Amino acid sequence: MMKRYNIIFVLSSMIYMLIANESSAQLSKEQYDVLNVSYKDTSVKLFNYTIETKVWSKFLNSSDLDFYKSATCDFFDEEFILASQEVESKLWGLHSKHLEKKKLPAGIEIVDRYDLALVRTTEPIIVGKYAFVFQEAEDNQFLFILIKENGKWNRRCSLDLYQEPFVDPIIK
């Protein structure tokens, strides 16, 4: 009899965890607001799930790249540095989340196959007034940094983390 109660308890706990995990596997309204600003006025095929890439967060805290960041982002200050240090810890434990077409800009086409998507993105990481969105494509990787000013998100900086070198097709 006790075994039966243990099995029922374990099964109901597992079902609860699955339901709780499924409900938390959605982007928040604030994260969709960030994506809408990031992809406003663009036309792109976007993979229908966020990607779990985490390595890009190392870039934010690399002192070797401080000159590059300060040259391209006019708000590179102590508050930004503190926010960027928090990004890495927020990334760990995140899982892919489904993107809802109706919550994205009209120019975004959602693609179900990873290999057909021209662009894949992480879920926006929001730390205080800053938001960070990593985007990868076949030949480039970008980090969008947004700041919330007067209650609205504004894309203030785009860092080119990787760009495939140009090869002149005539030289091949």
C-alpha positions in Angstrom: 0.0 0.0 0.0 2.8 2.4 0.9 4.5 1.6 -2.4 1.4 2.6 -4.3 1.3 6.0 -2.6 5.0 6.6 -3.3 4.5 5.8 -7.0 1.4 8.1 -7.2 3.4 10.8 -5.4 6.4 10.5 -7.7 4.2 10.4 -10.8 2.1 13.5 -9.7 5.3 15.3 -8.9 6.7 14.6 -12.3 3.5 15.8 -14.0 3.5 19.0 -12.0 7.2 19.6 -12.9 6.4 19.1 -16.6 3.5 21.5 -16.5 5.4 24.1 -14.5 8.4 23.8 -16.9 6.1 24.1 -20.0 4.4 27.2 -18.7 7.8 28.9 -17.9 9.1 28.1 -21.3 7.7 31.3 -22.8 9.1 34.7 -23.3 7.8 37.5 -21.2 6.0 40.6 -22.6 9.1 42.6 -21.8 11.3 40.1 -23.7 9.0 40.4 -26.7 9.2 44.2 -26.5 13.0 43.9 -26.7 12.8 41.6 -29.7 10.3 43.9 -31.4 12.8 46.8 -31.1 15.7 44.6 -32.2 14.0 43.4 -35.4 11.8 46.5 -36.2 11.9 47.4 -39.9 13.6 44.2 -40.8 12.6 41.3 -43.0 14.2 38.0 -42.0 13.6 34.3 -41.6 13.9 33.6 -37.9 14.1 30.2 -36.3 11.0 29.5 -34.3 12.9 28.7 -31.0 15.4 30.7 -29.1 18.9 29.2 -29.2 20.9 28.3 -26.0 24.3 29.7 -27.1 26.0 31.1 -24.0 29.6 31.7 -25.1 28.8 35.3 -26.3 28.5 36.4 -22.7 32.3 36.0 -22.3 32.7 38.8 -24.8 30.9 41.3 -22.5 33.4 40.8 -19.7 36.6 40.5 -21.7 39.0 43.4 -20.7 40.9 42.8 -24.0 37.9 44.1 -25.9 37.1 47.2 -23.7 38.4 49.6 -26.4 36.2 48.0 -29.0 33.1 48.1 -26.8 33.7 51.7 -25.7 34.4 52.8 -29.3 31.1 51.4 -30.5 28.8 51.8 -27.4 28.6 55.4 -26.2 27.2 54.3 -22.8 30.0 52.0 -21.7 30.2 53.0 -18.1 30.2 51.5 -14.6 26.5 50.8 -14.6 26.8 48.9 -17.9 29.8 47.0 -16.7 27.9 45.8 -13.6 24.9 44.8 -15.8 27.1 42.9 -18.3 28.7 41.0 -15.4 25.3 39.7 -14.4 24.4 38.4 -17.9 26.5 35.2 -17.7 24.8 34.0 -14.5 21.3 34.7 -16.0 22.2 32.6 -19.1 22.9 29.4 -17.2 19.9 27.2 -16.8 17.9 28.8 -19.7 16.3 26.5 -22.3 15.0 27.1 -25.8 11.7 28.9 -25.9 9.2 28.9 -28.7 8.7 32.3 -30.5 5.2 33.3 -31.2 4.8 34.9 -34.6 1.9 37.1 -33.5 4.1 38.8 -30.9 6.9 39.7 -33.4 7.1 42.4 -36.1 5.3 41.8 -39.4 8.6 41.5 -41.4 9.7 38.4 -39.4 9.0 35.1 -41.0 9.1 32.2 -38.5 10.8 29.1 -39.8 10.3 25.6 -38.3 13.6 24.1 -39.6 16.9 25.2 -38.1 18.7 24.8 -41.4 16.3 27.0 -43.3 16.4 29.8 -40.8 18.6 32.7 -41.9 18.8 34.0 -38.3 18.7 32.4 -34.9 18.4 34.4 -31.7 18.8 34.0 -27.9 16.0 35.0 -25.6 16.6 38.6 -24.5 18.6 38.9 -21.2 17.3 41.8 -19.3 19.4 43.3 -16.5 18.0 46.5 -15.1 17.7 49.1 -17.9 19.9 47.0 -20.2 18.8 44.2 -22.6 21.2 41.9 -24.5 20.2 39.9 -27.6 22.7 37.6 -29.3 21.9 36.8 -33.0 23.7 34.3 -35.2 23.5 33.6 -38.9 25.5 31.4 -41.2 28.2 34.1 -41.8 27.9 36.5 -38.8 27.2 36.9 -35.1 25.9 40.1 -33.6 25.1 41.3 -30.1 22.4 43.9 -29.8 22.4 46.0 -26.6 19.3 48.0 -25.8 18.6 50.5 -23.1 15.2 51.3 -21.6 14.8 55.0 -21.6 11.5 56.8 -20.6 9.8 53.4 -20.5 10.8 52.3 -24.0 13.5 50.0 -25.3 16.0 51.6 -27.7 18.6 49.7 -29.6 21.8 51.7 -28.8 24.6 49.4 -29.9 25.2 46.5 -32.2 28.5 44.6 -31.7 29.8 42.5 -34.6 31.2 39.5 -32.9 32.0 37.5 -36.0 31.9 38.3 -39.7 32.9 35.8 -42.3 35.7 37.3 -44.4 34.7 38.5 -47.8 36.1 36.4 -50.6 35.9 37.8 -54.1 34.2 35.1 -56.3 36.4 36.1 -59.2 39.6 35.2 -57.3 38.4 31.7 -56.4 
